[in-house]
């Protein structure tokens, strides 16, 4: 990202996929960039609009089965997100948005629906809904603290060799295989709501750093104390 340009944040399809406060991920990115003196420019792309190719960080949230299917169909036809990722843009995809990044996901009746193929994953419908707090230890390569959030989904996500697990589940279901989420390049997929970046600001900073480089530290001590209190409560149950 050129030093004289604003950080371009793209929120994809808020009219289809934006459950459990996922729009808060946009607000957290904006605030953590602005606290460091980084100008931001946010575009809300509705499902009838083309997806810009020149964004820096793309975000997509969770939703119900039918909106998820519509979102996948429109994003496949549009192609803008594929071109943006090919250019090196960063992305956070949550829950239903995470599933559609893969090759297939389970539709309304469990039927396979084509995804975008941006991550080497395939999702199906599981035998029971995963609901509750989710705690996971992040892949050491990413140098992030323990992730926390909540999940509410029926998905089971199978990871292929082209991705790495984002984290190992300590509490909760996640992908259904002992791991939660995945990543490849600058694309991160997760089942974490909360919203994810509000509960895990270090993950927000990782996305920012992929586009702007090294970041000045912020004083998060007060927030971290609350975060640790929540983690301790969940882990003691």
C-alpha positions, -999 to +999 in steps of 0.1 A: +000+000+000+015+034-010+024+055+021+003+084+008-029+063+003-057+055+027-061+019+038-090+006+018-113-016+038-140-035+019-171-050+037-186-075+014-224-080+012-236-066+045-272-071+032-266-109+030-239-119+054-237-099+087-248-118+117-237-117+154-221-083+151-196-092+124-198-056+111-178-048+143-148-063+125-148-033+101-150-009+130-121-025+149-099-024+118-108+013+112-101+022+148-068+003+152-055+019+120-066+054+129-051+052+164-018+047+146-023+077+122-033+055+093-061+070+072-088+046+063-115+045+035-143+019+040-166+007+012-198-012+020-204-034-011-240-046-013-248-078-032-261-059-063-228-040-065-195-050-081-167-059-057-138-034-061-105-050-070-082-024-054-090-029-017-064-036+009-084-056+035-117-075+027-141-087+053-172-110+050-194-122+078-218-150+086-254-156+076-282-181+070-282-208+043-301-190+015-281-157+017-249-177+019-258-195-014-268-162-031-235-146-019-214-174-033-233-173-067-228-135-070-192-135-059-184-163-084-200-143-112-184-110-102-148-121-099-136-089-083-127-107-050-106-133-068-087-105-086-081-086-054-067-117-036-045-124-066-031-088-061-022-096-025-051-082-006-058-094+029-091-110+039-110-122+070-139-145+062-162-155+091-185-185+094-207-187+063-182-164+047-155-188+056-173-217+041-179-201+008-142-194+004-137-231-002-145-254-031-179-265-018-202-260+012-235-275+024-267-259+011-302-257+027-307-294+024-271-304+029-265-305-009-230-295-021-229-259-034-200-245-053-178-221-034-152-196-046-121-218-044-100-192-027-091-215+001-083-253-002-112-264+020-146-281+016-174-278+041-204-300+048-233-300+073-225-317+106-247-339+127-254-312+153-252-274+157-220-261+174-230-233+197-210-217+225-177-202+235-147-211+214-111-209+226-081-219+204-043-217+204-030-201+172-004-216+148+029-204+163+040-191+129+015-163+132+027-152+167-008-144+180-022-149+215-050-174+222-082-167+202-115-163+218-150-159+204-183-178+200-196-201+174-230-209+160-229-232+130-237-266+115-206-268+094-178-293+094-148-280+074-122-302+059-088-287+052-067-295+021-029-294+018-031-258+004-040-243+038-028-244+074-050-246+104-054-212+120-055-226+155-061-257+177-093-258+196-091-258+234-129-253+239-156-256+213-159-274+179-144-251+152-138-271+120-148-303+137-114-319+135-097-304+166-087-273+147-104-239+142-102-219+109-074-219+084-052-195+065-033-194+033-013-164+021-031-133+034-065-150+036-079-161+070-111-181+076-127-187+110-159-196+127-153-170+154-179-144+161-179-119+189-171-100+167-138-118+161-115-087+158-131-070+189-123-100+210-089-106+193-073-073+184-040-089+176-057-107+147-068-073+134-033-060+137-020-090+117-044-082+088-033-045+089+004-055+090+000-076+059-009-044+040+010-016+058+040-034+073+053-030+109+028-013+132+034+010+162+023-007+194-009+003+211-016+003+248-042-025+251-035-033+288-070-025+300-086-045+273-062-074+277-071-077+314-108-081+304-099-105+277-079-127+301-107-126+326-131-140+299-106-167+289-101-178+325-139-180+330-144-201+298-114-224+305-125-231+341-160-244+331 
